[in-house]
Each structure stands twice: as C-alpha cells, then as structure tokens.
Amino acid sequence: MTENSTVDVLISGAGAAGLTLAIELARRGVSFRLIEKLNDPFRGSRGKGIQPRSQEVFEDLGILDRIVALGGAYPRQREYRDDGSVSESDAVVREEPTPAEPYHLPLMVPQFLTEGVMRERLLELGHRPQFASELIGFEQDEAGVTARLKGASGEETIRVCWLVGADGGRSFVRHALDIGFPGKTLGVRAIVADVILKGLDRDAWHRFGDGDMQRQIAICPLAGTDLFQIQGPIPLDGEVDLSAAGLTALVKERTGRNDIEIHSVSWASAFHMNARLADRYRLGRVFLAGDAAHTHPPTGGQGLNTSVQDAYNLGWKLAAVTAGAPDALLDSYEEERRPVAATMLGLATNLLDAMKRGDIRRGREVHQLDIGYPSSSFALEKPERSAGLLAGDRAPDAPLRGAGGQPTRLFELFKGAHWTLLGYEVEQAAMQPRPGLHIHRIGRRGDIIDEGGHFRDAYGLASGDWVLVRPDGYVGAIVASGHAWALEAYLANVGLAA
Ligand SMILES: Cc1cc2nc3c(=O)[nH]c(=O)nc-3n(C[C@H](O)[C@H](O)[C@H](O)COP(=O)(O)OP(=O)(O)OC[C@H]3O[C@@H](n4cnc5c(N)ncnc54)[C@H](O)[C@@H]3O)c2cc1C
C-alpha cells in the first residue's frame, strides 16, 4: 500500500457530474484526482436530453458547440395506434430563442458522446479520469479526508481536503456516511437498450402502445450515431432477455411487426424507477453530487442535467474555499441544490404518471431555465426588490456592443471562472478592481453599449444600479446606487476581499 501527498479534492465517479466538477476545478487550478471504478468509459446513451439551461452551462465550460455538432434535435414523435392509424407530433415544445434565453430547444446527445466531449475538454486542461480506480473506504477529521483506493496495481491511501461522491444512484459515499435516501419505489421497471436495427426510419421517434404500461415501447434514433434507443416498461419481476434476439422478440410482441429486426446491442439495462432524495448533501468535508444525491424516473430528461448543474454549483465554491473563502459558502451548496432536486423529483414523477396515461408533453418546466436560488444566504438585494430580476435568479443573456464597436453578449462577458460586476448607467466605479472580478459599465459612456435595449429589458434596473453575477451565472447581488458599500462585505464572504 502506498500513501500519496495531499491533493485538494478527490472526486469519486467520472460520470457527467464528476467530469463537470473536474472541469470546473481544473480551470481554476485546484488540485484534484478524478477516479472511476469502471475500466473504460460508460457506453450507454441513457441521459440523452440536454436541456436549455445545461446548454448555457456547456457554453461557459467551452463544450457547447462540440456537443451540438455531435448530437442533434429531437425528431418528431410518430405514434402508431392499434387501429393502424399513425399520427405525428412534436416531442418537445418548439419556441424561438430570445435575446435573454439563447437556447430554447432540448438537444439530443447520447450520454456517452456528452461524456466523451467532457473528457476531451478535461484533457485540454491537463487532466484525465483515472479508470479502474475504486474508492473503497474513507475517514474524515477536521483537517481532511483519508481515502482508500483500489486499482490495478493494488491499494493506495490518499489524503485530500475534500471528497465528492459523484458516484451514481448506488453511491458508496452516501452509504458510507449513512445518509438517508428516503423516497419511493415507483412500481415501474423498464428497459433501455442501444441497438442497431433494420425496419424503421431515422426521421422519427417511433412510439407504439402509448398509455398502456403492459405494451408501450418507444424506439428513438440516437443523433450522432447509427443506433436506436429502445425504451419500454417491463414486468416488475423475472428475467429479461436483452440480447438482439430477445429484443427483436419483445419489439415484435409490442408492435405486431415482423419487419423490425435488431442486429446488435451495444449497451442495455433493466432498471426499477425510484424517486429518492438524500437527507444531506454535505457531511463535514464530504459532499454528494448528481445521482448520488437524487434518483428519479428518466421521464422529462432531468437527471443528467441536474447532476451537471450540481457540480457546476459546487465547483466554484470548492475552489473559492480552497483559496481561503469562508466555509459557509460550501454550506450554500446543499441549501441551493437540494430544493432544486426536490422539485425535479416531483416533476419527473408527474411526467411518469402522464406517460402512464399516454399524454406526456414536455414544456418549459423541463428546460431548467427558471431554476434559481432566491432564498440562498448568498442572494443580496439593497434595497429589497419586489419585481423584475431578483438576486438568486439566473442571469439572463443580452446581445450588446463593446465600446470598440464589436458585437458581444453578456454570456461572453460571463464566460470563465470569474465574477462579473455590471453597473447600469453608473457615473463612477463602485469599488476597487481585484483578482477574480470583472467590472463593466453598461450605458452610453460605458465600456459596453446596450444598443438594442436588451440588457435594460431583461434586467429591469434603474440608472446607477449594480448587479453582481456569480461564476455559475446566477445573480449574487443587486444593489442600488448609494448601497454599493454592501458589495464589499458580500465579496469578502465569497473570497474576493480587496
Ligand atoms: C433510461 C434512462 C434515460 C435517461 N434519460 C435522461 C435524459 O434524457 N436526460 C437526463 O438529464 N438524464 C437522463 N437520465 C439520467 C442520467 O443518465 C443520470 O442522471 C446521470 O448519468 C447521472 O450522472 P452522475 O454523474 O451523477 O452519475 P453516473 O452517470 O451514474 O456516474 C457515476 C459514476 O461513478 C462510478 N462509481 C461508482 N462507485 C464508485 C466508486 N466506489 N469508486 C469510483 N467510481 C465509482 C460509476 O462507475 C459511474 O461511472 C436517464 C437515465 C436512464 C436510466
């Protein structure tokens, strides 16, 4: 057994949550190890819906364009009825983007492709997951966590400041901490399988037997691949044959068609649907993120998105506290993210009920654009606001022009690891510049010009107001002119003292 020197963070699990966290830490120069017990990257398509809010997150992480290029839009759903009739409808509500919300359509990207792009981004930043390395035990004390890892060359003990369990629904870390995971088993078992097949076009999401839990089956062409994803409920007990022959027989039985033939299966799984939420997201120096903290039915495509956004919330806070910010910032992770998961569990369960009735529609509520943290300890308004944009809200985008003449967007200004302070029609600087804070003045004599009035419309500010935007794109503070002093204390609490 070997003992290694201290790194700041150990991330257990290199799924979507662990990879996002690793990118966040890497781009802030925090030392970490990302371990994954599997020998190779996960091969399944399961979390294939990338919601508009995650697209914004991916833009900030520098991976959105690559992910869009690999994936595609959701095809229309084609419903085949027992009487032989066929109808088509949109699988997702189609809305044009707006200046404040540049992405409105969920994207379809098989999870293995999304994770592949994340690994590529991580590599650009100088890191890679360590496969075949399993967390098998840990102990924490006031100063850190001692973790035991098992790998190909034996066991290893490492000392870290923080441990993050991004280790999926069966989380070893959650069990080891004895954190409760209350909720319900939803009485639905389903299969998901990625297959090569013949007999169906790739221009539609084929749905048979909608509304009948004994018979329904959905077969979706997976953008960016030659594969189709098969999903359908199965009996609660008993063996299920996930081979090509077994799936061909299942599809024949459910669709009544002899012409659909499955040639090969690249990944398949049978699973019970649960809706569960961890009692705590933090115990001392150990955190839970992603499916380790919440599991839910796949209806509505929320799981991967919520997991990515957990990590996006935690990453900058871990980096700030590692660099000396007060520890209370880390408590705000559970304070902000646990209520989001609680709401999401309700949404996914309601959508499962709708699926059972055969009338599932996924609208704005699944886009995650309205998620915010208005009750957070790190949401400051001076004076308190009653309307318009509030502290804790997602900071909207806006097309703008730099004083130098070139077009830009607020999201361009936000992109990166820093905080952003925006002054609207302000006369003078509110505070001293400091590392980690970008200050812009928006207005006729500012460095940024609100030519189309989009910033004014989205933010609803009065002249002289200041808006402080967090590294994860949420509004930390809104202060009116004359209250700018309040920002000093706020910034000190997040590690940005002058
Ligand atoms: C059929 C289906 C469809 C879905 N569709 C969608 C969708 O459209 N949109 C969406 O957002 N979500 C969807 N999901 C959910 C999504 O797949 C998950 O929410 C997502 O994978 C969670 O990511 P994660 O990183 O938290 O966990 P995981 O992806 O489970 O990753 C955890 C990793 O930790 C590793 N690990 C576990 N224990 C250890 C250990 N002790 N040491 C080291 N490594 C360890 C595991 O091997 C694993 O790789 C779907 C899920 C299913 C089943």
The ligand as an ORCA input file, in Angstrom:
! r2SCAN-3c Opt
* xyz 0 1
  C     -33.257      5.212    -19.415
  C     -32.663      6.452    -18.887
  C     -32.847      7.624    -19.594
  C     -32.345      8.809    -19.087
  N     -32.584      9.951    -19.801
  C     -32.098     11.121    -19.330
  C     -32.251     12.328    -20.092
  O     -32.820     12.350    -21.195
  N     -31.745     13.475    -19.570
  C     -31.112     13.481    -18.363
  O     -30.729     14.566    -17.898
  N     -30.911     12.344    -17.648
  C     -31.378     11.171    -18.094
  N     -31.139     10.016    -17.386
  C     -30.400     10.085    -16.107
  C     -28.889     10.183    -16.274
  O     -28.404      9.091    -17.002
  C     -28.236     10.243    -14.880
  O     -28.921     11.197    -14.095
  C     -26.756     10.641    -14.963
  O     -25.998      9.605    -15.511
  C     -26.201     10.983    -13.579
  O     -24.837     11.313    -13.671
  P     -23.878     11.080    -12.444
  O     -22.526     11.509    -12.906
  O     -24.437     11.701    -11.219
  O     -23.901      9.513    -12.162
  P     -23.434      8.306    -13.085
  O     -23.596      8.626    -14.518
  O     -24.140      7.101    -12.543
  O     -21.864      8.167    -12.805
  C     -21.374      7.696    -11.569
  C     -20.026      7.032    -11.813
  O     -19.435      6.706    -10.567
  C     -18.738      5.470    -10.718
  N     -18.545      4.891     -9.382
  C     -19.488      4.340     -8.573
  N     -18.931      3.925     -7.417
  C     -17.613      4.231     -7.477
  C     -16.512      4.040     -6.572
  N     -16.693      3.492     -5.377
  N     -15.290      4.459     -6.965
  C     -15.105      5.041     -8.189
  N     -16.112      5.220     -9.084
  C     -17.352      4.836     -8.720
  C     -19.659      4.668    -11.617
  O     -18.981      3.612    -12.240
  C     -20.149      5.726    -12.588
  O     -19.361      5.801    -13.748
  C     -31.629      8.820    -17.855
  C     -31.417      7.647    -17.158
  C     -31.926      6.463    -17.656
  C     -31.693      5.198    -16.886
*
